[in-house]
Amino acid sequence: MEKHGTIVKVSGPLIVAEHMKDVQVYDVVRVSEKRLLGEVIELRDDLASIQVYEETAGIGPGEPVFYTYQPLSVTLGPGLVSGIFDGILRPLDKIYEMAGTHIPLGVNVDSLNQETLWDFIPTAKIGDILTGGMEVGYVDETKVVRHKIMVPPNVSGKLISINGGEHTIEDIIYELEINGEVKGFTMIQYWPVRRKRPYVKKIAPTKPMITGQRVIDTLFPIATGGIAAIPGPFGSGKTVVQHQLSKWADADMIVYVGCGERGNEMTDVLLEFPKLKDPKTGESLMQRTVLIANTSNMPVAAREASIYTGITIAEYFRDMGYKVAIMADSTSRWAEALREMSSRLEEMPGEEGYPAYLSSRLAEFYERAGLVETLGKESIGAVTAIGAVSPPGGDTSEPVSQATLRIVKVFWGLSSSLAYKRHFPAIDWLNSYSLYEDAIYDSLDKVETNWSKQVRRTMALLQEEASLEEIVRLVGIDTLSPYDRIKLITTQMIREDYLHQNAFNEIDTYTSLHKQYLMLNVILTWYDLAKQALDNNKAFRGIDQMEIKEQIGRLKYVEESKIDEEFDQILDSMRHEFDTLEVE
């Protein structure tokens, strides 16, 4: 007979059960005869507090809680890519086929399809000594992703047999001799979500992750294997920035976690991603994406699990030597789930009711990102974590934002005033920062000469603009010198023609590094020539009304293939126009 405890208290998603001495913290249990999925989060004597990942309505004291003696784990293997799952890795399309639009209670669906046949191509040879993380073969999961079948971590032995050809994920495809015993392995691995996957060593990230978003790549770059936060008030464009990064970032794999997201925003992602063409491969973006959809109307406890599920999948693909980007949207709603569970556990609340361990839990999540040397054969994999934060009223002094800022190295602060002006991405260049920029600029200077010098000039101009704007507000623009007014015209060009980017324009949505360099170079060249013209007593009005400014503004809509030609043409026209300016 199955061992079980008995429910003594039900408080929303929290259930307290007695006779639970045999279980451990973070063990999975099945609650009531409906077999709802739950996880033990606290033990006191023989009482266990359990967070239930499903709706607990209709459950009361006296009902059984069944043991599984297993931690909350996910199934990792072929079939993950292109999948759409909930927070505990149940496939939503399968559930929809079974039960329609609402997830029924106690539904038990395999995460990965057990019947699909995968063409397994062996790469290891019989007699090879294999250790954890080494590749035994691969499956072409999609046209874009080669899914490497690896020896599970903490396993090593001699390869006795290996079977290529078509197999399901449950078939034994290779056998290892471990300490004199022969053990068979399938294509799948099970991994506890709260435990990070092992690697050889972490490496300091120094190479940029190119996103094609000008304000990010130029002013506040992120390294491959870095961590970033996007805090911003409602309507400032957090989700659109994350969508843009998912589409265009220089990553082999994308894991998108919609954690407590509004249903309509999640629907946009689910409908949009399959239609989007991956610029690198020409295939659908879904062919290298895993989506975890955990909407705000789903049980609150499942939010907490969704973040860990996402990062575990990201680590799994990292172990194959891939560059993975994980988007967590939003960690504020995940923190709210922690707060709710903490209050139901009657723990001492910290600031604004959040639990005292909020900072350590956030750090636990973000520190699983990074650039690492993977197990097995020497290869480098990376997880780049980008978390959206939704502070109430855009106030970044609240606990979740502050705890996040203590951990992350890139801060893309979104501004409601920029969003109201329809300036997108609404990343505030005066409040944002990147701690990777020095290391990254070194590598970018090798690609584009004087990249860092150009960027620092741009930042200095934008900061000077802020103080000049203050003077203009107080005493009017006429009090400024022609040189200061030229400065304001230049920063306006930087803001409107360079930093402003239209995510919905086919050409402007993505800008290569080379095009970014040329666009910025044109604006700064105009500034230098304008100052020179003033030195030569050329009329300010003539400089202000130059026709070339319009051409500079249209440069963002020039196709990548024609940019060099257009750049040369604009420079020639610009020099000619400056030469023909009238002297005062």
LINFEN-V351823 format. One record per helix or strand of 2 or more residues. SS is the DSSP state (2 for helix, 1 for strand). FROM is the first residue (numbers start at 0). TO is the last residue. If there is no record, write none. Layout:
ss=(SS & SS)
from=(FROM & FROM)
to=(TO & TO)
This chain:
ss=(1 & 1 & 1 & 1 & 1 & 1 & 1 & 1 & 2 & 1 & 1 & 1 & 1 & 1 & 1 & 1 & 1 & 1 & 1 & 2 & 1 & 2 & 1 & 2 & 2 & 1 & 2 & 1 & 2 & 2 & 2 & 1 & 1 & 2 & 2 & 1 & 2 & 1 & 2 & 2 & 2 & 2 & 2 & 2 & 2 & 2)
from=(3 & 13 & 26 & 35 & 46 & 63 & 72 & 83 & 91 & 117 & 128 & 134 & 145 & 156 & 164 & 173 & 180 & 188 & 200 & 213 & 226 & 237 & 252 & 262 & 284 & 288 & 299 & 322 & 330 & 350 & 357 & 369 & 379 & 391 & 398 & 409 & 415 & 432 & 436 & 450 & 476 & 481 & 512 & 539 & 547 & 559)
to=(10 & 17 & 30 & 43 & 51 & 70 & 75 & 84 & 98 & 121 & 129 & 139 & 149 & 161 & 166 & 177 & 184 & 191 & 202 & 218 & 230 & 247 & 260 & 274 & 287 & 294 & 317 & 328 & 343 & 352 & 365 & 372 & 388 & 393 & 404 & 410 & 419 & 433 & 446 & 474 & 478 & 498 & 534 & 543 & 556 & 578)
